[in-house]
Amino acid sequence: MRALIKKLFTWSVRRAGLPFLVRELVQRNKVTILVLHDMAPEVAQPAFAYLDRHYNIISLNDYLEARLENQPGRIPPKALIITFDDGH
């Protein structure tokens, strides 16, 4: 029963567009760091295409340089850094 309620809640939140609103209004000027683990190629391609359409993907190095040089204007809105943890 609890799993059903959780699925219904998640579906309702997505259907209402809340993730989109949060990304567009709250996180627009924040940097998101995504950590990926062991992604299959058939999953990676569509996932990266989606992320590329909805975010400005930047390197971790570019982000760190902008922060260290106190130049936040160099970081685009909806910036996304993708990292991989392959240490398993």
C-alpha positions as YAML, in Angstrom:
chain: A
units: angstrom
residues:
- id: 1
  name: MET
  ca: [0.00, 0.00, 0.00]
- id: 2
  name: ARG
  ca: [2.82, 2.39, 0.89]
- id: 3
  name: ALA
  ca: [4.55, 1.76, -2.47]
- id: 4
  name: LEU
  ca: [1.30, 2.50, -4.29]
- id: 5
  name: ILE
  ca: [0.87, 5.78, -2.43]
- id: 6
  name: LYS
  ca: [4.46, 6.73, -3.24]
- id: 7
  name: LYS
  ca: [3.97, 5.96, -6.95]
- id: 8
  name: LEU
  ca: [0.71, 7.92, -7.02]
- id: 9
  name: PHE
  ca: [2.34, 10.89, -5.30]
- id: 10
  name: THR
  ca: [5.31, 10.83, -7.70]
- id: 11
  name: TRP
  ca: [3.02, 10.58, -10.70]
- id: 12
  name: SER
  ca: [0.90, 13.49, -9.42]
- id: 13
  name: VAL
  ca: [3.92, 15.72, -8.82]
- id: 14
  name: ARG
  ca: [5.30, 15.03, -12.29]
- id: 15
  name: ARG
  ca: [1.91, 15.49, -13.91]
- id: 16
  name: ALA
  ca: [1.51, 18.85, -12.19]
- id: 17
  name: GLY
  ca: [4.82, 20.00, -13.69]
- id: 18
  name: LEU
  ca: [6.52, 20.61, -10.35]
- id: 19
  name: PRO
  ca: [9.96, 19.30, -11.43]
- id: 20
  name: PHE
  ca: [9.85, 21.64, -14.45]
- id: 21
  name: LEU
  ca: [8.90, 24.62, -12.28]
- id: 22
  name: VAL
  ca: [11.63, 23.89, -9.75]
- id: 23
  name: ARG
  ca: [14.23, 23.58, -12.51]
- id: 24
  name: GLU
  ca: [13.08, 26.74, -14.29]
- id: 25
  name: LEU
  ca: [12.45, 28.98, -11.27]
- id: 26
  name: VAL
  ca: [14.49, 27.74, -8.31]
- id: 27
  name: GLN
  ca: [17.49, 25.98, -9.83]
- id: 28
  name: ARG
  ca: [17.91, 28.23, -12.85]
- id: 29
  name: ASN
  ca: [20.91, 30.02, -11.32]
- id: 30
  name: LYS
  ca: [22.34, 27.03, -9.50]
- id: 31
  name: VAL
  ca: [24.71, 24.35, -10.68]
- id: 32
  name: THR
  ca: [23.50, 20.76, -10.68]
- id: 33
  name: ILE
  ca: [26.08, 17.97, -10.34]
- id: 34
  name: LEU
  ca: [24.97, 14.59, -11.59]
- id: 35
  name: VAL
  ca: [26.92, 11.50, -10.52]
- id: 36
  name: LEU
  ca: [26.42, 8.46, -12.75]
- id: 37
  name: HIS
  ca: [27.31, 4.83, -12.11]
- id: 38
  name: ASP
  ca: [27.76, 2.07, -14.67]
- id: 39
  name: MET
  ca: [25.39, 3.31, -17.40]
- id: 40
  name: ALA
  ca: [24.54, 1.02, -20.28]
- id: 41
  name: PRO
  ca: [25.13, 2.60, -23.72]
- id: 42
  name: GLU
  ca: [21.50, 2.11, -24.78]
- id: 43
  name: VAL
  ca: [20.40, 4.07, -21.71]
- id: 44
  name: ALA
  ca: [23.16, 6.67, -21.85]
- id: 45
  name: GLN
  ca: [22.45, 7.98, -25.36]
- id: 46
  name: PRO
  ca: [18.82, 9.08, -24.80]
- id: 47
  name: ALA
  ca: [19.64, 10.29, -21.28]
- id: 48
  name: PHE
  ca: [22.46, 12.53, -22.50]
- id: 49
  name: ALA
  ca: [20.31, 13.81, -25.37]
- id: 50
  name: TYR
  ca: [17.61, 14.79, -22.86]
- id: 51
  name: LEU
  ca: [20.11, 16.48, -20.53]
- id: 52
  name: ASP
  ca: [21.68, 18.34, -23.45]
- id: 53
  name: ARG
  ca: [18.27, 19.72, -24.48]
- id: 54
  name: HIS
  ca: [17.31, 20.88, -20.97]
- id: 55
  name: TYR
  ca: [20.59, 21.97, -19.36]
- id: 56
  name: ASN
  ca: [23.81, 23.77, -20.19]
- id: 57
  name: ILE
  ca: [26.44, 21.10, -19.67]
- id: 58
  name: ILE
  ca: [29.74, 22.48, -18.40]
- id: 59
  name: SER
  ca: [32.94, 20.87, -17.20]
- id: 60
  name: LEU
  ca: [33.82, 20.63, -13.55]
- id: 61
  name: ASN
  ca: [37.04, 22.47, -14.37]
- id: 62
  name: ASP
  ca: [35.14, 25.43, -15.92]
- id: 63
  name: TYR
  ca: [32.92, 25.62, -12.85]
- id: 64
  name: LEU
  ca: [35.86, 25.55, -10.43]
- id: 65
  name: GLU
  ca: [37.74, 28.22, -12.39]
- id: 66
  name: ALA
  ca: [34.70, 30.52, -12.41]
- id: 67
  name: ARG
  ca: [34.27, 30.04, -8.65]
- id: 68
  name: LEU
  ca: [37.96, 30.50, -7.82]
- id: 69
  name: GLU
  ca: [38.21, 33.63, -9.99]
- id: 70
  name: ASN
  ca: [34.94, 34.96, -8.50]
- id: 71
  name: GLN
  ca: [33.31, 35.21, -11.94]
- id: 72
  name: PRO
  ca: [29.81, 33.74, -11.48]
- id: 73
  name: GLY
  ca: [28.74, 35.30, -14.81]
- id: 74
  name: ARG
  ca: [30.82, 32.67, -16.61]
- id: 75
  name: ILE
  ca: [28.45, 29.97, -15.36]
- id: 76
  name: PRO
  ca: [25.38, 29.70, -17.63]
- id: 77
  name: PRO
  ca: [21.84, 29.33, -16.29]
- id: 78
  name: LYS
  ca: [20.75, 25.74, -15.64]
- id: 79
  name: ALA
  ca: [24.38, 24.58, -15.58]
- id: 80
  name: LEU
  ca: [24.92, 20.84, -15.28]
- id: 81
  name: ILE
  ca: [28.12, 18.97, -14.46]
- id: 82
  name: ILE
  ca: [28.15, 15.25, -15.25]
- id: 83
  name: THR
  ca: [30.58, 13.02, -13.37]
- id: 84
  name: PHE
  ca: [31.11, 9.27, -13.42]
- id: 85
  name: ASP
  ca: [31.93, 7.05, -10.48]
- id: 86
  name: ASP
  ca: [33.55, 3.97, -11.93]
- id: 87
  name: GLY
  ca: [35.23, 2.86, -8.74]
- id: 88
  name: HIS
  ca: [33.03, -0.20, -8.17]
...
